[in-house]
């Protein structure tokens, strides 16, 4: 059992079932975990909650649009 075994992973409601091109997120103490939905037992990227909030604000503001 690892530290993420009880995490409640979720992905965007915009994700298409079976597409396999999704990032899943889960709150963990003090951070947010992110992983590739194709490899749920693979590595998890941990981001501080403040960093995740800043990233989401930038995405919503269009700072990463091409």
PDB file of N, CA, C and O in Angstrom:
ATOM      1  N   UNK A   1       0.855  -1.176   0.000  1.00  0.00           N
ATOM      2  CA  UNK A   1       0.000   0.000   0.000  1.00  0.00           C
ATOM      3  C   UNK A   1       0.901   1.239   0.000  1.00  0.00           C
ATOM      4  O   UNK A   1       1.888   1.296   0.734  1.00  0.00           O
ATOM      5  N   UNK A   2       0.552   2.235  -0.832  1.00  0.00           N
ATOM      6  CA  UNK A   2       1.348   3.454  -0.870  1.00  0.00           C
ATOM      7  C   UNK A   2       0.535   4.622  -0.332  1.00  0.00           C
ATOM      8  O   UNK A   2      -0.636   4.471   0.016  1.00  0.00           O
ATOM      9  N   UNK A   3       1.168   5.786  -0.269  1.00  0.00           N
ATOM     10  CA  UNK A   3       0.499   6.949   0.307  1.00  0.00           C
ATOM     11  C   UNK A   3      -0.692   7.434  -0.517  1.00  0.00           C
ATOM     12  O   UNK A   3      -1.464   8.267  -0.040  1.00  0.00           O
ATOM     13  N   UNK A   4      -0.858   6.936  -1.736  1.00  0.00           N
ATOM     14  CA  UNK A   4      -1.956   7.365  -2.600  1.00  0.00           C
ATOM     15  C   UNK A   4      -3.068   6.326  -2.705  1.00  0.00           C
ATOM     16  O   UNK A   4      -4.028   6.527  -3.449  1.00  0.00           O
ATOM     17  N   UNK A   5      -2.954   5.228  -1.978  1.00  0.00           N
ATOM     18  CA  UNK A   5      -3.941   4.150  -2.119  1.00  0.00           C
ATOM     19  C   UNK A   5      -5.339   4.577  -1.685  1.00  0.00           C
ATOM     20  O   UNK A   5      -6.324   4.020  -2.171  1.00  0.00           O
ATOM     21  N   UNK A   6      -5.449   5.543  -0.789  1.00  0.00           N
ATOM     22  CA  UNK A   6      -6.764   6.016  -0.351  1.00  0.00           C
ATOM     23  C   UNK A   6      -7.162   7.334  -1.008  1.00  0.00           C
ATOM     24  O   UNK A   6      -8.210   7.896  -0.691  1.00  0.00           O
ATOM     25  N   UNK A   7      -6.332   7.824  -1.916  1.00  0.00           N
ATOM     26  CA  UNK A   7      -6.640   9.094  -2.590  1.00  0.00           C
ATOM     27  C   UNK A   7      -7.863   8.930  -3.484  1.00  0.00           C
ATOM     28  O   UNK A   7      -8.086   7.866  -4.063  1.00  0.00           O
ATOM     29  N   UNK A   8      -8.644   9.985  -3.586  1.00  0.00           N
ATOM     30  CA  UNK A   8      -9.825   9.988  -4.459  1.00  0.00           C
ATOM     31  C   UNK A   8      -9.461  10.705  -5.756  1.00  0.00           C
ATOM     32  O   UNK A   8      -9.535  11.930  -5.853  1.00  0.00           O
ATOM     33  N   UNK A   9      -9.070   9.915  -6.741  1.00  0.00           N
ATOM     34  CA  UNK A   9      -8.631  10.451  -8.024  1.00  0.00           C
ATOM     35  C   UNK A   9      -9.830  10.854  -8.854  1.00  0.00           C
ATOM     36  O   UNK A   9     -10.863  10.184  -8.839  1.00  0.00           O
ATOM     37  N   UNK A  10      -9.687  11.959  -9.583  1.00  0.00           N
ATOM     38  CA  UNK A  10     -10.756  12.392 -10.491  1.00  0.00           C
ATOM     39  C   UNK A  10     -10.137  13.024 -11.724  1.00  0.00           C
ATOM     40  O   UNK A  10      -8.983  13.453 -11.720  1.00  0.00           O
ATOM     41  N   UNK A  11     -10.937  13.066 -12.777  1.00  0.00           N
ATOM     42  CA  UNK A  11     -10.484  13.713 -14.004  1.00  0.00           C
ATOM     43  C   UNK A  11     -11.584  14.625 -14.511  1.00  0.00           C
ATOM     44  O   UNK A  11     -12.716  14.570 -14.030  1.00  0.00           O
ATOM     45  N   UNK A  12     -11.261  15.441 -15.453  1.00  0.00           N
ATOM     46  CA  UNK A  12     -12.184  16.433 -15.972  1.00  0.00           C
ATOM     47  C   UNK A  12     -13.440  15.790 -16.533  1.00  0.00           C
ATOM     48  O   UNK A  12     -13.393  14.711 -17.123  1.00  0.00           O
ATOM     49  N   UNK A  13     -14.554  16.460 -16.342  1.00  0.00           N
ATOM     50  CA  UNK A  13     -15.806  15.992 -16.947  1.00  0.00           C
ATOM     51  C   UNK A  13     -15.761  16.144 -18.460  1.00  0.00           C
ATOM     52  O   UNK A  13     -16.617  15.605 -19.161  1.00  0.00           O
ATOM     53  N   UNK A  14     -14.781  16.865 -18.967  1.00  0.00           N
ATOM     54  CA  UNK A  14     -14.607  17.019 -20.416  1.00  0.00           C
ATOM     55  C   UNK A  14     -13.845  15.851 -21.031  1.00  0.00           C
ATOM     56  O   UNK A  14     -13.734  15.753 -22.253  1.00  0.00           O
ATOM     57  N   UNK A  15     -13.321  14.969 -20.190  1.00  0.00           N
ATOM     58  CA  UNK A  15     -12.596  13.796 -20.685  1.00  0.00           C
ATOM     59  C   UNK A  15     -13.575  12.817 -21.311  1.00  0.00           C
ATOM     60  O   UNK A  15     -14.694  12.648 -20.828  1.00  0.00           O
ATOM     61  N   UNK A  16     -13.151  12.184 -22.375  1.00  0.00           N
ATOM     62  CA  UNK A  16     -13.991  11.200 -23.043  1.00  0.00           C
ATOM     63  C   UNK A  16     -13.647   9.815 -22.523  1.00  0.00           C
ATOM     64  O   UNK A  16     -12.476   9.452 -22.417  1.00  0.00           O
ATOM     65  N   UNK A  17     -14.665   9.056 -22.205  1.00  0.00           N
ATOM     66  CA  UNK A  17     -14.459   7.702 -21.681  1.00  0.00           C
ATOM     67  C   UNK A  17     -13.639   6.877 -22.665  1.00  0.00           C
ATOM     68  O   UNK A  17     -13.921   6.858 -23.863  1.00  0.00           O
ATOM     69  N   UNK A  18     -12.640   6.210 -22.154  1.00  0.00           N
ATOM     70  CA  UNK A  18     -11.837   5.323 -22.980  1.00  0.00           C
ATOM     71  C   UNK A  18     -10.775   5.992 -23.822  1.00  0.00           C
ATOM     72  O   UNK A  18     -10.027   5.304 -24.518  1.00  0.00           O
ATOM     73  N   UNK A  19     -10.681   7.326 -23.781  1.00  0.00           N
ATOM     74  CA  UNK A  19      -9.689   7.996 -24.628  1.00  0.00           C
ATOM     75  C   UNK A  19      -8.270   7.781 -24.110  1.00  0.00           C
ATOM     76  O   UNK A  19      -7.326   7.736 -24.899  1.00  0.00           O
ATOM     77  N   UNK A  20      -8.107   7.648 -22.801  1.00  0.00           N
ATOM     78  CA  UNK A  20      -6.789   7.407 -22.235  1.00  0.00           C
ATOM     79  C   UNK A  20      -5.857   8.599 -22.255  1.00  0.00           C
ATOM     80  O   UNK A  20      -4.678   8.461 -21.928  1.00  0.00           O
ATOM     81  N   UNK A  21      -6.351   9.765 -22.630  1.00  0.00           N
ATOM     82  CA  UNK A  21      -5.515  10.962 -22.705  1.00  0.00           C
ATOM     83  C   UNK A  21      -5.850  11.930 -21.579  1.00  0.00           C
ATOM     84  O   UNK A  21      -6.081  13.115 -21.819  1.00  0.00           O
ATOM     85  N   UNK A  22      -5.876  11.429 -20.367  1.00  0.00           N
ATOM     86  CA  UNK A  22      -6.341  12.252 -19.259  1.00  0.00           C
ATOM     87  C   UNK A  22      -5.309  12.340 -18.148  1.00  0.00           C
ATOM     88  O   UNK A  22      -4.515  11.426 -17.926  1.00  0.00           O
ATOM     89  N   UNK A  23      -5.348  13.449 -17.472  1.00  0.00           N
ATOM     90  CA  UNK A  23      -4.595  13.635 -16.245  1.00  0.00           C
ATOM     91  C   UNK A  23      -5.599  13.540 -15.115  1.00  0.00           C
ATOM     92  O   UNK A  23      -6.661  14.159 -15.170  1.00  0.00           O
ATOM     93  N   UNK A  24      -5.271  12.772 -14.097  1.00  0.00           N
ATOM     94  CA  UNK A  24      -6.130  12.660 -12.927  1.00  0.00           C
ATOM     95  C   UNK A  24      -5.490  13.442 -11.785  1.00  0.00           C
ATOM     96  O   UNK A  24      -4.266  13.526 -11.686  1.00  0.00           O
ATOM     97  N   UNK A  25      -6.329  14.008 -10.930  1.00  0.00           N
ATOM     98  CA  UNK A  25      -5.842  14.752  -9.774  1.00  0.00           C
ATOM     99  C   UNK A  25      -6.503  14.218  -8.514  1.00  0.00           C
ATOM    100  O   UNK A  25      -7.615  13.691  -8.551  1.00  0.00           O
ATOM    101  N   UNK A  26      -5.803  14.362  -7.404  1.00  0.00           N
ATOM    102  CA  UNK A  26      -6.340  13.953  -6.107  1.00  0.00           C
ATOM    103  C   UNK A  26      -5.736  14.839  -5.024  1.00  0.00           C
ATOM    104  O   UNK A  26      -4.530  15.088  -5.014  1.00  0.00           O
ATOM    105  N   UNK A  27      -6.583  15.311  -4.114  1.00  0.00           N
ATOM    106  CA  UNK A  27      -6.030  16.060  -2.989  1.00  0.00           C
ATOM    107  C   UNK A  27      -5.331  15.108  -2.022  1.00  0.00           C
ATOM    108  O   UNK A  27      -5.860  14.045  -1.698  1.00  0.00           O
ATOM    109  N   UNK A  28      -4.171  15.484  -1.575  1.00  0.00           N
ATOM    110  CA  UNK A  28      -3.435  14.755  -0.541  1.00  0.00           C
ATOM    111  C   UNK A  28      -2.985  15.811   0.470  1.00  0.00           C
ATOM    112  O   UNK A  28      -2.928  16.991   0.123  1.00  0.00           O
ATOM    113  N   UNK A  29      -2.672  15.434   1.682  1.00  0.00           N
ATOM    114  CA  UNK A  29      -2.336  16.442   2.697  1.00  0.00           C
ATOM    115  C   UNK A  29      -1.275  17.447   2.231  1.00  0.00           C
ATOM    116  O   UNK A  29      -0.130  17.083   1.962  1.00  0.00           O
ATOM    117  N   UNK A  30      -1.680  18.711   2.141  1.00  0.00           N
ATOM    118  CA  UNK A  30      -0.779  19.792   1.775  1.00  0.00           C
ATOM    119  C   UNK A  30      -0.460  19.946   0.309  1.00  0.00           C
ATOM    120  O   UNK A  30       0.215  20.899  -0.078  1.00  0.00           O
ATOM    121  N   UNK A  31      -0.932  19.026  -0.519  1.00  0.00           N
ATOM    122  CA  UNK A  31      -0.575  19.041  -1.941  1.00  0.00           C
ATOM    123  C   UNK A  31      -1.727  18.537  -2.799  1.00  0.00           C
ATOM    124  O   UNK A  31      -2.793  18.166  -2.308  1.00  0.00           O
ATOM    125  N   UNK A  32      -1.467  18.540  -4.092  1.00  0.00           N
ATOM    126  CA  UNK A  32      -2.369  17.918  -5.059  1.00  0.00           C
ATOM    127  C   UNK A  32      -1.518  16.940  -5.857  1.00  0.00           C
ATOM    128  O   UNK A  32      -0.460  17.302  -6.370  1.00  0.00           O
ATOM    129  N   UNK A  33      -1.983  15.700  -5.958  1.00  0.00           N
ATOM    130  CA  UNK A  33      -1.289  14.701  -6.752  1.00  0.00           C
ATOM    131  C   UNK A  33      -1.831  14.693  -8.166  1.00  0.00           C
ATOM    132  O   UNK A  33      -3.034  14.846  -8.375  1.00  0.00           O
ATOM    133  N   UNK A  34      -0.951  14.517  -9.136  1.00  0.00           N
ATOM    134  CA  UNK A  34      -1.366  14.404 -10.535  1.00  0.00           C
ATOM    135  C   UNK A  34      -0.718  13.163 -11.125  1.00  0.00           C
ATOM    136  O   UNK A  34       0.444  12.864 -10.849  1.00  0.00           O
ATOM    137  N   UNK A  35      -1.494  12.432 -11.953  1.00  0.00           N
ATOM    138  CA  UNK A  35      -0.958  11.229 -12.593  1.00  0.00           C
ATOM    139  C   UNK A  35      -1.614  11.031 -13.951  1.00  0.00           C
ATOM    140  O   UNK A  35      -2.644  11.634 -14.252  1.00  0.00           O
ATOM    141  N   UNK A  36      -1.009  10.190 -14.754  1.00  0.00           N
ATOM    142  CA  UNK A  36      -1.523   9.823 -16.073  1.00  0.00           C
ATOM    143  C   UNK A  36      -2.578   8.740 -15.887  1.00  0.00           C
ATOM    144  O   UNK A  36      -2.311   7.720 -15.252  1.00  0.00           O
ATOM    145  N   UNK A  37      -3.763   8.948 -16.428  1.00  0.00           N
ATOM    146  CA  UNK A  37      -4.846   7.970 -16.253  1.00  0.00           C
ATOM    147  C   UNK A  37      -4.528   6.629 -16.906  1.00  0.00           C
ATOM    148  O   UNK A  37      -5.104   5.609 -16.529  1.00  0.00           O
ATOM    149  N   UNK A  38      -3.618   6.617 -17.883  1.00  0.00           N
ATOM    150  CA  UNK A  38      -3.246   5.355 -18.535  1.00  0.00           C
ATOM    151  C   UNK A  38      -2.375   4.482 -17.638  1.00  0.00           C
ATOM    152  O   UNK A  38      -2.251   3.279 -17.869  1.00  0.00           O
ATOM    153  N   UNK A  39      -1.772   5.082 -16.617  1.00  0.00           N
ATOM    154  CA  UNK A  39      -0.844   4.351 -15.752  1.00  0.00           C
ATOM    155  C   UNK A  39      -1.111   4.698 -14.285  1.00  0.00           C
ATOM    156  O   UNK A  39      -0.297   5.366 -13.647  1.00  0.00           O
ATOM    157  N   UNK A  40      -2.256   4.242 -13.746  1.00  0.00           N
ATOM    158  CA  UNK A  40      -2.615   4.625 -12.379  1.00  0.00           C
ATOM    159  C   UNK A  40      -1.635   4.162 -11.307  1.00  0.00           C
ATOM    160  O   UNK A  40      -1.619   4.722 -10.211  1.00  0.00           O
ATOM    161  N   UNK A  41      -0.826   3.163 -11.596  1.00  0.00           N
ATOM    162  CA  UNK A  41       0.167   2.729 -10.609  1.00  0.00           C
ATOM    163  C   UNK A  41       1.532   3.365 -10.867  1.00  0.00           C
ATOM    164  O   UNK A  41       2.510   3.050 -10.189  1.00  0.00           O
ATOM    165  N   UNK A  42       1.588   4.257 -11.846  1.00  0.00           N
ATOM    166  CA  UNK A  42       2.838   4.925 -12.198  1.00  0.00           C
ATOM    167  C   UNK A  42       3.153   6.094 -11.287  1.00  0.00           C
ATOM    168  O   UNK A  42       2.544   6.247 -10.228  1.00  0.00           O
ATOM    169  N   UNK A  43       4.102   6.916 -11.697  1.00  0.00           N
ATOM    170  CA  UNK A  43       4.547   8.025 -10.857  1.00  0.00           C
ATOM    171  C   UNK A  43       3.461   9.078 -10.656  1.00  0.00           C
ATOM    172  O   UNK A  43       2.581   9.264 -11.496  1.00  0.00           O
ATOM    173  N   UNK A  44       3.551   9.752  -9.528  1.00  0.00           N
ATOM    174  CA  UNK A  44       2.627  10.828  -9.176  1.00  0.00           C
ATOM    175  C   UNK A  44       3.440  12.100  -9.001  1.00  0.00           C
ATOM    176  O   UNK A  44       4.448  12.114  -8.295  1.00  0.00           O
ATOM    177  N   UNK A  45       2.995  13.163  -9.646  1.00  0.00           N
ATOM    178  CA  UNK A  45       3.615  14.472  -9.488  1.00  0.00           C
ATOM    179  C   UNK A  45       2.874  15.197  -8.370  1.00  0.00           C
ATOM    180  O   UNK A  45       1.655  15.359  -8.437  1.00  0.00           O
ATOM    181  N   UNK A  46       3.595  15.631  -7.351  1.00  0.00           N
ATOM    182  CA  UNK A  46       2.990  16.384  -6.253  1.00  0.00           C
ATOM    183  C   UNK A  46       3.238  17.866  -6.456  1.00  0.00           C
ATOM    184  O   UNK A  46       4.364  18.290  -6.719  1.00  0.00           O
ATOM    185  N   UNK A  47       2.178  18.648  -6.332  1.00  0.00           N
ATOM    186  CA  UNK A  47       2.259  20.093  -6.490  1.00  0.00           C
ATOM    187  C   UNK A  47       1.649  20.722  -5.240  1.00  0.00           C
ATOM    188  O   UNK A  47       0.586  20.298  -4.786  1.00  0.00           O
ATOM    189  N   UNK A  48       2.314  21.722  -4.687  1.00  0.00           N
ATOM    190  CA  UNK A  48       1.757  22.438  -3.541  1.00  0.00           C
ATOM    191  C   UNK A  48       0.408  23.031  -3.933  1.00  0.00           C
ATOM    192  O   UNK A  48       0.210  23.433  -5.079  1.00  0.00           O
ATOM    193  N   UNK A  49      -0.510  23.084  -2.987  1.00  0.00           N
ATOM    194  CA  UNK A  49      -1.847  23.620  -3.295  1.00  0.00           C
ATOM    195  C   UNK A  49      -1.773  25.035  -3.860  1.00  0.00           C
ATOM    196  O   UNK A  49      -2.537  25.378  -4.762  1.00  0.00           O
ATOM    197  N   UNK A  50      -0.870  25.856  -3.346  1.00  0.00           N
ATOM    198  CA  UNK A  50      -0.747  27.221  -3.870  1.00  0.00           C
ATOM    199  C   UNK A  50      -0.256  27.212  -5.309  1.00  0.00           C
ATOM    200  O   UNK A  50      -0.699  28.023  -6.122  1.00  0.00           O
ATOM    201  N   UNK A  51       0.654  26.302  -5.626  1.00  0.00           N
ATOM    202  CA  UNK A  51       1.135  26.176  -6.998  1.00  0.00           C
ATOM    203  C   UNK A  51       0.040  25.715  -7.938  1.00  0.00           C
ATOM    204  O   UNK A  51      -0.064  26.202  -9.064  1.00  0.00           O
ATOM    205  N   UNK A  52      -0.779  24.779  -7.482  1.00  0.00           N
ATOM    206  CA  UNK A  52      -1.884  24.282  -8.303  1.00  0.00           C
ATOM    207  C   UNK A  52      -2.904  25.390  -8.538  1.00  0.00           C
ATOM    208  O   UNK A  52      -3.423  25.533  -9.645  1.00  0.00           O
ATOM    209  N   UNK A  53      -3.192  26.169  -7.506  1.00  0.00           N
ATOM    210  CA  UNK A  53      -4.129  27.285  -7.659  1.00  0.00           C
ATOM    211  C   UNK A  53      -3.617  28.291  -8.677  1.00  0.00           C
ATOM    212  O   UNK A  53      -4.381  28.788  -9.504  1.00  0.00           O
ATOM    213  N   UNK A  54      -2.323  28.591  -8.617  1.00  0.00           N
ATOM    214  CA  UNK A  54      -1.732  29.532  -9.575  1.00  0.00           C
ATOM    215  C   UNK A  54      -1.774  28.972 -10.993  1.00  0.00           C
ATOM    216  O   UNK A  54      -2.070  29.704 -11.938  1.00  0.00           O
ATOM    217  N   UNK A  55      -1.481  27.682 -11.153  1.00  0.00           N
ATOM    218  CA  UNK A  55      -1.535  27.048 -12.471  1.00  0.00           C
ATOM    219  C   UNK A  55      -2.942  27.123 -13.049  1.00  0.00           C
ATOM    220  O   UNK A  55      -3.117  27.490 -14.211  1.00  0.00           O
ATOM    221  N   UNK A  56      -3.940  26.780 -12.251  1.00  0.00           N
ATOM    222  CA  UNK A  56      -5.323  26.820 -12.740  1.00  0.00           C
ATOM    223  C   UNK A  56      -5.753  28.241 -13.090  1.00  0.00           C
ATOM    224  O   UNK A  56      -6.462  28.442 -14.076  1.00  0.00           O
ATOM    225  N   UNK A  57      -5.337  29.225 -12.301  1.00  0.00           N
ATOM    226  CA  UNK A  57      -5.659  30.623 -12.615  1.00  0.00           C
ATOM    227  C   UNK A  57      -5.032  31.031 -13.945  1.00  0.00           C
ATOM    228  O   UNK A  57      -5.672  31.710 -14.748  1.00  0.00           O
ATOM    229  N   UNK A  58      -3.789  30.621 -14.184  1.00  0.00           N
ATOM    230  CA  UNK A  58      -3.123  30.931 -15.454  1.00  0.00           C
ATOM    231  C   UNK A  58      -3.819  30.259 -16.633  1.00  0.00           C
ATOM    232  O   UNK A  58      -3.978  30.868 -17.691  1.00  0.00           O
ATOM    233  N   UNK A  59      -4.231  29.018 -16.455  1.00  0.00           N
ATOM    234  CA  UNK A  59      -4.949  28.306 -17.526  1.00  0.00           C
ATOM    235  C   UNK A  59      -6.247  29.023 -17.845  1.00  0.00           C
ATOM    236  O   UNK A  59      -6.563  29.255 -19.012  1.00  0.00           O
ATOM    237  N   UNK A  60      -6.996  29.372 -16.813  1.00  0.00           N
ATOM    238  CA  UNK A  60      -8.279  30.070 -17.021  1.00  0.00           C
ATOM    239  C   UNK A  60      -8.083  31.430 -17.679  1.00  0.00           C
ATOM    240  O   UNK A  60      -8.946  31.890 -18.426  1.00  0.00           O
ATOM    241  N   UNK A  61      -6.951  32.074 -17.404  1.00  0.00           N
ATOM    242  CA  UNK A  61      -6.661  33.386 -17.990  1.00  0.00           C
ATOM    243  C   UNK A  61      -6.132  33.279 -19.416  1.00  0.00           C
ATOM    244  O   UNK A  61      -5.920  34.297 -20.075  1.00  0.00           O
ATOM    245  N   UNK A  62      -5.917  32.056 -19.898  1.00  0.00           N
ATOM    246  CA  UNK A  62      -5.465  31.866 -21.271  1.00  0.00           C
ATOM    247  C   UNK A  62      -3.971  32.028 -21.469  1.00  0.00           C
ATOM    248  O   UNK A  62      -3.518  32.187 -22.603  1.00  0.00           O
ATOM    249  N   UNK A  63      -3.198  31.993 -20.400  1.00  0.00           N
ATOM    250  CA  UNK A  63      -1.758  32.217 -20.519  1.00  0.00           C
ATOM    251  C   UNK A  63      -1.020  31.105 -21.245  1.00  0.00           C
ATOM    252  O   UNK A  63       0.134  31.285 -21.636  1.00  0.00           O
ATOM    253  N   UNK A  64      -1.659  29.967 -21.432  1.00  0.00           N
ATOM    254  CA  UNK A  64      -1.012  28.849 -22.127  1.00  0.00           C
ATOM    255  C   UNK A  64      -1.653  28.561 -23.483  1.00  0.00           C
ATOM    256  O   UNK A  64      -1.305  27.584 -24.147  1.00  0.00           O
ATOM    257  N   UNK A  65      -2.584  29.410 -23.886  1.00  0.00           N
ATOM    258  CA  UNK A  65      -3.224  29.223 -25.191  1.00  0.00           C
ATOM    259  C   UNK A  65      -2.206  29.473 -26.297  1.00  0.00           C
ATOM    260  O   UNK A  65      -1.331  30.331 -26.183  1.00  0.00           O
ATOM    261  N   UNK A  66      -2.345  28.719 -27.343  1.00  0.00           N
ATOM    262  CA  UNK A  66      -1.438  28.907 -28.486  1.00  0.00           C
ATOM    263  C   UNK A  66      -2.169  29.557 -29.618  1.00  0.00           C
ATOM    264  O   UNK A  66      -1.582  29.801 -30.672  1.00  0.00           O
TER     265      UNK A  66
END
